[in-house]
Amino acid sequence: MSTKPFTRQPRFLPEMPTGEREIESPPSMPQKPEISWVAILLPPAVMIIITLIMALAEQQGAYVMMSLAMTLVALLNSLVSVSRQKKKYRSGKRQREAKYLQYIADVKTELALQQNLQVVAMAETNPDPNFCMNRIRNADSKLWEKTPAHDDFLSVRVGIGNVPFAIKLQYQKERFNMEDDPLVGEPQKVGLEFEKVNNVPVCMSLFKDEICGLVGDNKRVVDALNTILLQIIANHGYDDVNIVLLLKEENVPRLEWMRFLPHVWDPECKARFMACGRAMAHQVLAVLNDIIRARELAQKDENRASAAALPHYVFVVDDPKGYSPSMA
């Protein structure tokens, strides 16, 4: 069997949106003009009546015409002023609505672009099993790219679904208002629309959660386990992660593909971390016990402590009842 050298390449992470984004509330509505028709119409009406009474009493036609003309001009001026106020109010409302809706449209465009960045970044950093298999077959430059220095170390993809948007959206929720304002609810609508990112990898962190379980039909559980193990092997180097398999006899054939992978061997390649049954498990755990004790001693030496922390061990316990804690 021919082999070729492989050198791990530095990892270049795709751009991922971060931070917060505030969605501004709409500006205050323009002040609606308060029009009192009584105040506008009553004085001219009274003036006209008084003028007519005086005219009838003194019979001065010229004076009557002049007074009526002045009164009508004053009334017309008041009506024109009212019309201008109403027009200005309607224009202000239209301008406010048009500018704010344009602002909301711009915010949606911006957030959609950021969500697309998140989708691309998550798909690249959490490839599906087929991509993982191709990385192994082709010794791709991204093989074993995840290290303990990365935040997604030992993070594995478990499916496709919805995840929170990476950008935290800040906005004022809609509150009770005496006046109907269709723009008040726009920030909340945008916040709810962009709260989640759809159809992206959903992951779990074996490093942060420490203990995870797969429950269900045995075939489906083993299929899911194979997918998880494939990701660990493709994305993590054997010097960073080792896998310990304590299996049921019936599941050994479906996980036998891991037998010769470096991730299931001790550093000297003398012991394979695969066991079926209590006797084999004792042997495997005895080797691990020696490794852990050596680490504990090394931790007393500050210069060796960091090196002693690697590799991390991922235990796959296929039969918890068959492998009790007392065995370790």
C-alpha positions in Angstrom: 0.0 0.0 0.0 1.5 3.4 -1.1 1.3 6.4 1.2 1.9 10.1 0.6 3.0 12.7 3.2 0.3 15.0 4.5 0.8 18.4 6.2 -1.9 20.1 8.1 -2.6 23.5 6.7 -3.5 26.6 8.7 -7.2 27.2 9.0 -8.8 30.3 7.4 -12.3 30.8 8.9 -15.0 32.3 6.7 -16.5 35.6 7.6 -19.2 35.2 10.2 -21.5 38.1 11.2 -21.3 39.2 14.8 -22.4 41.9 17.1 -25.7 43.8 17.6 -28.0 45.7 15.2 -30.5 48.3 16.5 -33.7 48.7 14.5 -34.8 52.3 15.0 -38.4 53.1 16.0 -40.4 55.3 13.6 -40.2 59.1 14.2 -43.0 60.8 16.0 -46.1 61.4 13.9 -46.6 65.0 12.8 -48.9 67.0 15.0 -52.5 66.8 13.7 -53.9 70.3 13.4 -56.7 71.0 15.9 -59.4 72.8 14.0 -62.3 74.5 15.7 -65.0 75.3 13.2 -66.9 77.2 15.8 -64.0 79.5 16.4 -63.5 80.0 12.6 -67.2 80.4 11.5 -68.8 82.0 14.6 -67.0 85.4 14.5 -67.7 86.1 10.8 -71.3 85.0 11.2 -71.8 87.4 14.2 -70.0 90.2 12.3 -72.3 89.7 9.3 -75.4 89.7 11.5 -74.3 92.9 13.3 -73.5 94.6 9.9 -76.9 93.7 8.5 -78.7 95.1 11.6 -76.7 98.3 11.4 -77.2 98.6 7.7 -81.0 98.2 8.1 -81.1 100.7 10.8 -78.9 103.4 9.0 -79.6 102.3 5.4 -76.0 102.7 4.3 -75.5 100.3 1.4 -71.8 101.2 0.8 -71.0 100.5 4.4 -72.8 97.2 4.3 -71.0 96.0 1.2 -67.6 97.0 2.6 -68.2 95.2 5.9 -69.5 92.1 4.2 -66.5 92.1 1.9 -64.0 92.4 4.8 -65.8 89.7 6.7 -65.8 87.3 3.7 -62.1 88.0 3.1 -61.3 87.1 6.7 -63.4 84.0 6.5 -61.7 82.9 3.2 -58.3 83.5 4.8 -59.2 81.3 7.7 -60.4 78.5 5.4 -57.3 78.7 3.3 -55.1 78.5 6.5 -57.1 75.4 7.6 -56.6 73.8 4.2 -52.9 74.5 4.3 -52.6 72.9 7.8 -54.4 69.8 6.6 -52.3 69.5 3.5 -49.1 70.0 5.5 -50.2 67.3 7.9 -51.1 64.8 5.1 -47.8 65.5 3.4 -45.8 65.0 6.6 -47.5 61.7 7.2 -46.8 60.5 3.6 -43.2 61.6 3.8 -42.7 60.0 7.3 -44.2 56.7 6.0 -42.2 56.6 2.8 -38.9 57.4 4.4 -39.3 55.0 7.3 -40.5 52.1 5.1 -37.5 52.7 2.9 -35.3 52.6 6.0 -37.0 49.2 7.0 -36.4 47.9 3.5 -32.7 48.8 3.7 -32.4 47.1 7.1 -34.0 44.0 5.7 -31.6 43.9 2.8 -28.7 44.4 5.2 -29.8 41.6 7.5 -30.6 39.3 4.6 -27.0 39.7 3.4 -25.7 39.0 6.9 -27.9 35.9 7.2 -26.5 34.7 3.9 -23.0 35.1 5.3 -24.0 33.0 8.3 -25.4 30.3 6.1 -22.3 30.1 4.0 -20.0 30.2 7.0 -21.9 27.5 8.9 -22.0 25.2 5.8 -18.3 25.6 5.3 -17.3 25.0 8.9 -19.7 22.2 9.4 -19.7 20.2 6.1 -22.1 17.3 5.5 -20.8 13.7 5.8 -20.2 13.5 2.0 -17.8 16.4 2.1 -16.1 14.9 5.1 -15.6 11.6 3.3 -14.2 13.4 0.2 -11.7 15.3 2.5 -10.4 11.9 3.8 -10.3 10.3 0.3 -8.5 13.2 -1.3 -6.4 14.3 1.7 -7.9 17.7 1.2 -6.1 20.7 2.6 -9.0 21.2 5.1 -8.5 17.7 6.6 -8.0 17.9 10.4 -8.5 21.6 10.3 -10.2 22.0 13.7 -7.8 22.3 16.7 -8.3 23.0 20.4 -7.6 26.7 19.6 -10.9 27.0 17.7 -14.3 27.7 19.2 -15.9 24.9 17.3 -13.4 22.2 18.4 -15.3 18.9 18.8 -18.5 20.5 17.4 -20.3 18.0 15.2 -23.2 18.4 12.8 -26.3 16.5 13.8 -28.8 17.7 11.1 -30.3 20.7 9.3 -32.6 23.1 11.0 -33.1 26.6 12.4 -30.5 28.4 14.6 -30.5 31.8 16.2 -29.2 34.7 14.0 -25.6 35.5 14.9 -26.4 39.2 15.1 -28.5 40.2 18.1 -31.3 42.5 17.1 -32.3 45.4 19.4 -35.7 47.0 18.9 -38.5 48.4 20.9 -41.5 46.1 21.1 -44.9 47.4 20.1 -46.8 49.1 22.9 -50.3 50.4 23.4 -50.9 53.7 21.7 -53.9 56.0 21.7 -53.5 56.7 18.0 -53.3 54.1 15.3 -49.8 54.1 13.8 -49.1 51.3 11.3 -45.3 52.0 11.5 -44.9 51.3 15.2 -44.9 47.5 14.7 -42.4 47.4 11.9 -39.3 47.0 14.1 -40.8 44.0 15.9 -41.9 42.4 12.6 -38.3 42.7 11.3 -36.9 41.3 14.6 -39.2 38.3 14.4 -38.5 37.7 10.7 -34.8 37.7 11.2 -34.7 36.0 14.6 -33.7 32.6 13.1 -31.6 31.4 10.2 -33.2 28.6 8.4 -31.8 25.4 6.8 -28.4 25.5 8.3 -26.3 22.8 10.1 -27.4 22.2 13.7 -24.5 21.2 15.8 -23.7 19.9 19.3 -20.4 20.4 21.1 -18.9 17.3 22.6 -16.3 19.5 24.2 -18.7 21.8 26.0 -21.6 19.4 26.7 -19.2 16.6 27.7 -22.0 14.0 28.0 -24.4 13.4 25.1 -26.7 10.5 24.3 -28.3 9.0 21.2 -31.7 7.3 21.8 -33.8 5.4 19.4 -33.9 2.4 17.1 -30.5 0.7 17.2 -29.9 0.9 13.4 -30.7 4.6 13.3 -28.5 5.2 16.4 -25.5 3.5 14.9 -26.0 5.4 11.6 -26.0 8.7 13.5 -23.0 7.5 15.5 -21.1 6.7 12.2 -21.9 10.2 10.9 -20.6 11.8 14.1 -17.4 9.7 14.2 -16.8 10.4 10.5 -16.9 14.2 11.2 -14.5 13.8 14.2 -12.0 11.9 12.2 -12.2 14.2 9.1 -12.0 17.5 11.1 -9.7 16.6 14.0 -6.2 15.3 13.9 -5.4 12.2 15.9 -2.9 14.1 17.9 -5.8 16.3 19.1 -8.6 13.7 19.5 -8.6 10.0 20.2 -11.7 7.9 20.2 -12.5 5.1 22.6 -15.1 2.6 21.5 -16.8 0.3 23.9 -19.2 -1.7 21.7 -21.9 -4.3 21.8 -20.9 -7.4 19.8 -23.8 -6.8 17.3 -22.5 -3.4 16.4 -18.9 -4.2 15.9 -19.2 -5.0 12.2 -20.8 -1.6 11.5 -18.0 0.2 13.2 -15.1 -2.0 12.0 -14.1 0.6 9.4 -12.4 2.5 12.2 -10.0 -0.3 13.1 -7.0 1.0 11.3 -7.5 4.8 11.8 -4.9 6.5 13.9 -7.6 8.1 16.1 -8.3 4.8 17.8 -4.7 3.9 18.7 -2.4 5.0 21.6 0.5 7.3 20.7 2.9 4.3 20.4 0.4 2.4 18.2 0.5 -0.6 20.6 -3.0 -0.5 21.9 -6.3 -0.1 19.9 -9.0 1.7 21.8 -11.8 -0.6 20.6 -13.4 -3.2 22.9 -16.2 -5.6 22.8 -17.0 -7.2 26.1 -15.8 -6.7 29.6 -12.5 -8.5 29.3 -11.3 -6.4 26.3 -12.7 -3.3 27.9 -10.5 -3.9 31.0 -7.4 -4.0 28.8 -8.3 -0.8 27.0 -9.2 1.1 30.1 -6.0 -0.1 31.8 -4.0 1.5 29.0 -6.0 4.7 29.3 -5.6 4.7 33.1 -1.8 4.7 32.7 -2.1 7.6 30.2 -4.3 9.6 32.6 -1.9 9.0 35.5 1.0 10.1 33.5 -0.9 13.3 32.7 -1.6 13.9 36.3 2.1 13.7 37.1 2.9 15.9 34.1 0.5 18.6 35.4 2.8 19.2 38.3 5.4 20.3 35.8 4.2 23.6 34.3 6.5 23.2 31.3 4.9 19.9 30.4 1.3 20.6 31.4 0.0 21.9 28.1 1.5 19.1 26.1 0.1 16.5 28.5 -3.5 17.8 27.9 -3.6 16.3 24.4 -5.1 14.4 22.9 -8.7 14.8 24.1 -10.6 11.5 24.4 -14.1 10.9 23.1 -15.7 7.8 24.7 -18.4 6.0 22.8 -20.1 3.7 25.2 -22.5 1.5 23.2 -23.7 -0.5 26.2 -23.7 1.6 29.5 -25.0 -1.4 31.5 -22.2 -3.7 30.2 -19.4 -1.2 31.0 -19.9 0.0 34.5 -17.9 2.9 36.0 -16.2 0.4 38.4 -14.3 -1.0 35.4 -12.2 2.2 35.1 
